[in-house]
Amino acid sequence: MAFWYYGVMAMRKMTFSVPEPLAAQLLCRVASRDRSRFVSEALAARLAERDAELIRACEVANQDLDVAEIEKEFDGMGDEMAEPWR
């Protein structure tokens, strides 16, 4: 989630450890002025891939008849918690 203040996106400085060969590739291939943007775009793309994988997994699970049966059992439960001490 991005927050905008006076037309500028709020930024957070972070520190990460990466394997030396990967760091060397980044330093050789991406200009210093573009590295933050490059890493941000790569991170956003990878997170989007994970979201898509999760959506696909949920769609597969929703087609499973055993999962549907379990969901029906949970739908029959009320929201109220039983209080055994009463």
C-alpha positions in Angstrom: 0.0 0.0 0.0 1.5 3.3 -1.0 0.8 6.5 0.9 1.0 9.8 -0.8 1.9 13.1 1.0 1.7 16.3 -1.0 2.2 14.4 -4.3 5.2 12.3 -3.1 5.0 8.6 -2.2 6.1 7.9 1.4 9.3 5.8 1.3 11.0 3.6 3.8 14.7 2.9 3.9 15.4 -0.8 4.4 18.5 -3.0 4.7 18.7 -6.5 3.2 21.4 -9.1 2.8 21.8 -10.7 -0.6 24.3 -13.2 -1.9 27.5 -11.7 -3.2 27.0 -12.9 -6.8 23.6 -11.4 -6.9 24.8 -8.1 -5.5 27.6 -8.0 -8.0 25.2 -8.5 -10.8 23.0 -5.7 -9.6 25.9 -3.3 -9.2 27.2 -4.1 -12.7 23.9 -4.0 -14.5 21.8 -1.3 -12.8 23.0 2.3 -12.5 23.2 3.5 -8.9 20.4 6.1 -9.5 18.1 3.4 -10.7 18.7 0.7 -8.1 16.0 1.5 -5.6 13.4 1.7 -8.4 14.7 -1.6 -9.9 14.5 -3.4 -6.6 11.1 -2.0 -5.8 9.7 -3.1 -9.2 11.3 -6.6 -8.8 9.8 -6.9 -5.4 6.4 -5.8 -6.6 6.5 -8.2 -9.4 7.4 -11.1 -7.2 4.7 -10.3 -4.7 2.2 -10.1 -7.5 3.3 -13.6 -8.6 2.8 -14.9 -5.1 -0.7 -13.4 -5.0 -1.5 -15.1 -8.3 -0.2 -18.4 -7.0 -2.4 -18.1 -3.9 -5.4 -17.3 -6.0 -4.8 -20.3 -8.2 -4.4 -22.5 -5.1 -7.7 -21.2 -3.6 -9.5 -21.8 -6.9 -8.2 -25.4 -6.9 -9.2 -25.9 -3.3 -12.6 -24.5 -3.9 -13.2 -27.1 -6.6 -12.4 -30.0 -4.2 -15.6 -31.7 -3.0 -14.0 -32.6 0.4 -13.2 -28.9 1.0 -16.8 -28.0 0.0 -18.1 -30.5 2.5 -15.9 -29.0 5.3 -17.0 -25.5 4.4 -20.7 -26.6 4.7 -20.0 -27.9 8.2 -18.4 -24.6 9.2 -21.2 -22.6 7.7 -23.6 -24.4 10.1 -21.7 -23.2 13.1 -22.8 -20.0 14.9 -20.6 -17.1 15.6 -21.2 -17.3 19.3 -18.4 -19.0 21.4 -19.6 -21.6 23.9 -18.7 -20.6 27.4 -18.2 -23.9 29.4 -17.8 -22.1 32.7 -21.4 -20.8 32.7 
